[in-house]
Amino acid sequence: MSLALFSLVIRYERDVVLARQRARQIAALVGFDTQDQTRIATAVSEIARNAFEYARGGKVEFAVEGITRPQILSVRIEDQGPGIARLADILAGRYESETGMGVGMIGAQRLMDRLEVQSGAAGGTCVVLKKLLPPRTPLIGTEAVARVQAALARQQQSDPFEEVRQQNQELLAALEELTRRGDELTAVNRELEDTNRGVVALYAELDEKAEHLRRADEIKTRFISNLSHEFRTPVNSIQALARMLLDEGDGSLGSEQQRQVTFIRRAADALSELVNDLLDLAKSEAGKIDVRPARFDVG
């Protein structure tokens, strides 16, 4: 469903200025902010100027499409000119004309949410520009359309010089906004540079600490390995001597002597098991241990 808002015929160059003015007024009345008003007015002005220059006139129609959100402001610009040659190349940005033909259409395409073009040598050209209404805007029905039309009727047409002045003000406001955003971007870039320097310093510190930890781990592994090997020889000697004494190869032992030698052997066996565990740990950290899975009873 489409609700007509306003229409005008382009016969003279001043009608192009009037189309821009009406586009801004309608955009404001249906709820667009200042920046979108400028975008819509500029897009309509570009297409209307194309119709005047290349087709010697045309017609501009403003309407609201849809009865539920999101509604769309639709601007239809028709002419009975010779049509647009190489339309696909123009819309794709591949066509360059000495007269500047196509630049306005590309600009309008960027300013609006959607641009639809139908063109032929026999039927002229029809360009439809569409822009989604802001979400906060109340639904526009027949009563709202009547209010918009009444407001347009009350607004006087400004002369071309006033429209140019308004356009210059819009350009200055856009430049100020670009300058402000440029300053904000510069500040953000400085913050990012400071953050990057901090991150680089942090990574360097982490790398240094990681290197310290790696060296400490290597020293610990070598220490455990060397300590285990140094302990293994005397522990084996103690175990062998304890077995020889308990076997009574050099003479019999008294009961108390056997008890004490048994304590020595058990302590040597426990120490030998500890040394073996340390060696296994060193091999595991060095990646040289062979794992052999085996079933066992947890109980």
C-alpha positions as CSV (number, residue, x, y, z in Angstrom):
1,M,0.0,0.0,0.0
2,S,1.3,3.5,-0.9
3,L,0.1,6.8,0.4
4,A,0.9,9.8,-1.9
5,L,2.4,12.8,-0.1
6,F,3.3,15.4,-2.8
7,S,4.2,15.7,-6.4
8,L,5.7,18.3,-8.7
9,V,6.6,18.7,-12.3
10,I,10.1,19.7,-13.4
11,R,10.0,22.1,-16.3
12,Y,12.6,24.7,-15.4
13,E,15.9,24.7,-13.5
14,R,14.3,26.4,-10.5
15,D,12.0,23.3,-10.2
16,V,15.1,21.3,-9.4
17,V,15.8,23.6,-6.5
18,L,12.1,23.3,-5.5
19,A,12.4,19.5,-5.6
20,R,15.3,19.6,-3.2
21,Q,13.5,22.0,-0.9
22,R,10.3,19.9,-0.8
23,A,12.4,16.7,-0.3
24,R,14.0,18.3,2.9
25,Q,10.6,19.5,4.1
26,I,8.9,16.2,3.6
27,A,11.8,14.3,5.2
28,A,11.5,16.6,8.3
29,L,7.7,16.2,8.5
30,V,7.8,12.4,8.4
31,G,10.4,12.1,11.2
32,F,13.9,12.0,9.7
33,D,16.8,13.8,11.5
34,T,18.8,16.6,10.0
35,Q,21.5,14.4,8.5
36,D,19.0,12.2,6.8
37,Q,17.0,15.2,5.6
38,T,20.2,16.4,3.9
39,R,20.9,13.0,2.4
40,I,17.4,12.7,1.0
41,A,17.3,16.3,-0.4
42,T,20.7,15.8,-2.0
43,A,19.7,12.5,-3.6
44,V,16.4,13.9,-5.0
45,S,18.2,17.0,-6.3
46,E,20.8,14.9,-8.1
47,I,18.2,12.7,-9.9
48,A,15.9,15.7,-10.6
49,R,18.8,17.6,-12.2
50,N,19.6,14.5,-14.4
51,A,16.0,14.5,-15.5
52,F,16.1,18.2,-16.4
53,E,19.5,18.2,-18.1
54,Y,19.2,14.9,-20.1
55,A,15.4,14.7,-20.6
56,R,14.4,18.4,-20.4
57,G,12.0,17.7,-17.6
58,G,10.2,15.2,-15.6
59,K,8.0,14.5,-12.6
60,V,8.8,13.9,-8.9
61,E,6.3,12.0,-6.6
62,F,6.7,11.5,-2.9
63,A,4.9,8.7,-1.1
64,V,5.0,6.5,2.0
65,E,4.9,2.7,1.5
66,G,3.5,0.2,3.9
67,I,1.0,0.3,6.7
68,T,3.2,-1.5,9.3
69,R,6.7,-0.9,10.5
70,P,9.1,-0.4,8.9
71,Q,7.5,2.1,6.6
72,I,9.4,3.6,3.7
73,L,9.7,7.0,2.2
74,S,9.6,6.5,-1.6
75,V,10.5,9.2,-4.1
76,R,9.7,8.4,-7.8
77,I,11.3,10.6,-10.5
78,E,10.2,10.0,-14.1
79,D,11.1,11.5,-17.4
80,Q,10.3,10.9,-21.1
81,G,13.9,11.3,-22.3
82,P,16.0,9.1,-24.5
83,G,16.9,6.7,-21.7
84,I,20.2,5.8,-20.1
85,A,22.8,3.9,-22.1
86,R,25.0,1.5,-20.3
87,L,22.9,1.7,-17.2
88,A,24.5,-1.4,-15.6
89,D,28.0,0.0,-16.0
90,I,26.9,3.3,-14.5
91,L,25.3,1.6,-11.4
92,A,28.4,-0.6,-11.0
93,G,30.7,2.5,-11.2
94,R,32.5,1.3,-14.3
95,Y,31.3,4.0,-16.6
96,E,33.0,7.4,-16.8
97,S,31.5,10.2,-18.9
98,E,33.0,13.5,-20.0
99,T,29.8,15.2,-19.1
100,G,29.6,13.7,-15.7
101,M,26.6,11.6,-16.5
102,G,26.0,8.9,-13.9
103,V,27.8,10.6,-11.1
104,G,24.5,11.9,-9.6
105,M,23.0,8.4,-9.7
106,I,25.9,6.8,-8.0
107,G,25.8,9.5,-5.3
108,A,22.1,9.0,-4.8
109,Q,22.5,5.3,-4.5
110,R,25.0,5.8,-1.7
111,L,22.8,8.3,0.1
112,M,19.6,6.3,0.1
113,D,18.8,2.8,1.3
114,R,17.7,1.6,-2.1
115,L,17.7,2.8,-5.7
116,E,15.7,1.2,-8.5
117,V,16.1,2.3,-12.1
118,Q,14.1,1.4,-15.2
119,S,15.2,3.0,-18.5
120,G,14.6,2.5,-22.2
121,A,14.8,4.4,-25.4
122,A,11.1,4.4,-25.9
123,G,9.7,4.8,-22.3
124,G,12.2,7.2,-20.8
125,T,13.7,6.7,-17.3
126,C,12.1,6.0,-13.9
127,V,14.2,6.2,-10.8
128,V,12.8,5.2,-7.4
129,L,14.6,6.3,-4.2
130,K,13.7,4.6,-0.9
131,K,14.6,5.3,2.7
132,L,13.4,3.5,5.8
133,L,11.6,5.7,8.3
134,P,13.3,5.9,11.7
135,P,12.0,3.3,14.2
136,R,10.8,5.9,16.6
137,T,8.5,7.5,14.0
138,P,4.8,6.9,14.6
139,L,3.0,5.0,11.9
140,I,1.9,7.3,9.0
141,G,-1.7,6.8,7.9
142,T,-4.2,8.9,5.9
143,E,-4.6,11.4,8.7
144,A,-0.8,11.9,9.1
145,V,-0.6,12.3,5.3
146,A,-3.2,15.0,5.4
147,R,-1.3,16.8,8.1
148,V,1.9,16.6,6.0
149,Q,0.2,17.9,2.9
150,A,-1.3,20.8,4.9
151,A,2.1,21.7,6.4
152,L,3.6,21.7,2.9
153,A,0.9,24.0,1.7
154,R,1.6,26.4,4.5
155,Q,5.3,26.5,3.9
156,Q,6.3,29.1,1.4
157,Q,8.7,28.3,-1.5
158,S,12.1,29.9,-0.9
159,D,14.0,31.5,-3.7
160,P,17.0,29.7,-5.3
161,F,19.5,31.9,-3.4
162,E,17.9,30.9,-0.1
163,E,18.1,27.3,-1.1
164,V,21.8,27.7,-2.0
165,R,22.3,29.3,1.4
166,Q,20.6,26.4,3.1
167,Q,22.7,24.0,1.2
168,N,25.9,25.8,2.1
169,Q,24.9,25.7,5.8
170,E,24.3,21.9,5.4
171,L,27.7,21.5,3.9
172,L,29.3,23.5,6.7
173,A,27.5,21.5,9.3
174,A,28.7,18.3,7.5
175,L,32.3,19.6,7.5
176,E,32.1,20.4,11.2
177,E,30.8,17.0,11.9
178,L,33.6,15.4,9.8
179,T,36.1,17.6,11.7
180,R,34.7,16.5,15.1
181,R,34.8,12.9,14.1
182,G,38.3,13.3,12.7
183,D,39.4,14.7,16.1
184,E,37.7,11.9,17.9
185,L,39.4,9.4,15.6
186,T,42.8,11.0,16.2
187,A,42.2,10.7,20.0
188,V,41.2,7.1,19.6
189,N,44.3,6.4,17.5
190,R,46.5,7.9,20.2
191,E,44.8,5.8,22.8
192,L,45.3,2.7,20.6
193,E,49.0,3.5,20.1
194,D,49.5,3.9,23.9
195,T,47.6,0.6,24.4
196,N,49.7,-1.1,21.7
197,R,52.9,0.1,23.4
198,G,51.7,-1.2,26.7
199,V,50.8,-4.6,25.1
200,V,54.2,-4.8,23.4
201,A,55.9,-4.1,26.7
202,L,53.7,-6.6,28.5
203,Y,54.5,-9.3,25.9
204,A,58.2,-8.6,26.2
205,E,58.0,-8.9,30.0
206,L,56.0,-12.2,29.6
207,D,58.6,-13.5,27.1
208,E,61.4,-12.6,29.6
209,K,59.6,-14.4,32.5
210,A,58.8,-17.4,30.3
211,E,62.5,-17.6,29.4
212,H,63.4,-17.4,33.1
213,L,60.9,-20.2,33.9
214,R,62.3,-22.3,31.1
215,R,65.8,-22.0,32.3
216,A,64.8,-22.7,35.9
217,D,62.9,-25.7,34.7
218,E,66.0,-27.0,32.9
219,I,68.2,-26.4,35.9
220,K,65.6,-28.3,38.1
221,T,65.5,-31.2,35.7
222,R,69.3,-31.4,35.5
223,F,69.5,-31.2,39.3
224,I,66.9,-34.0,39.8
225,S,68.7,-36.2,37.2
226,N,72.1,-35.6,38.7
227,L,70.9,-36.0,42.2
228,S,69.1,-39.3,41.4
229,H,72.2,-40.7,39.7
230,E,74.4,-39.6,42.7
231,F,72.0,-41.3,45.1
232,R,71.6,-44.5,43.1
233,T,75.2,-45.8,43.6
234,P,75.4,-45.5,47.4
235,V,71.8,-46.8,47.8
236,N,72.7,-49.9,45.6
237,S,75.8,-50.5,47.8
238,I,73.7,-50.3,51.0
239,Q,71.1,-52.7,49.6
240,A,73.8,-55.2,48.5
241,L,75.6,-55.1,51.8
242,A,72.3,-55.5,53.7
243,R,71.4,-58.5,51.7
244,M,74.9,-60.0,52.3
245,L,74.6,-59.5,56.0
246,L,71.1,-61.0,56.1
247,D,72.3,-64.0,54.0
248,E,74.9,-64.5,56.8
249,G,77.7,-65.1,54.2
250,D,80.3,-63.8,56.7
251,G,78.8,-65.4,59.8
252,S,75.6,-65.5,61.7
253,L,73.9,-62.5,63.2
254,G,72.2,-62.1,66.4
255,S,68.4,-61.4,66.6
256,E,69.0,-57.8,67.3
257,Q,71.6,-57.5,64.6
258,Q,69.2,-59.0,62.1
259,R,66.4,-56.6,63.2
260,Q,68.7,-53.6,62.7
261,V,70.0,-54.8,59.3
262,T,66.4,-55.4,58.2
263,F,65.6,-51.8,59.1
264,I,68.6,-50.7,57.0
265,R,67.5,-52.8,54.0
266,R,64.0,-51.5,54.1
267,A,65.1,-47.9,54.4
268,A,67.5,-48.5,51.4
269,D,64.7,-50.0,49.4
270,A,62.4,-47.0,50.1
271,L,65.2,-44.6,49.2
272,S,65.8,-46.6,46.0
273,E,62.1,-46.4,45.0
274,L,62.2,-42.6,45.6
275,V,65.3,-42.3,43.4
276,N,63.6,-44.3,40.7
277,D,60.5,-42.0,40.9
278,L,62.8,-39.0,40.6
279,L,64.4,-40.5,37.5
280,D,61.0,-41.3,36.0
281,L,59.9,-37.7,36.6
282,A,63.1,-36.3,34.9
283,K,62.5,-38.6,31.9
284,S,58.9,-37.6,31.7
285,E,59.7,-33.9,31.7
286,A,62.4,-34.5,29.0
287,G,59.9,-36.5,26.9
288,K,62.0,-39.7,27.1
289,I,59.7,-41.9,29.1
290,D,57.9,-44.9,27.5
291,V,54.3,-45.3,28.8
292,R,53.1,-48.9,29.1
293,P,49.4,-49.1,30.1
294,A,48.5,-52.0,32.4
295,R,45.3,-53.1,34.1
296,F,45.2,-53.2,37.9
297,D,42.8,-53.5,40.7
298,V,42.0,-50.2,42.3
299,G,41.0,-51.8,45.5
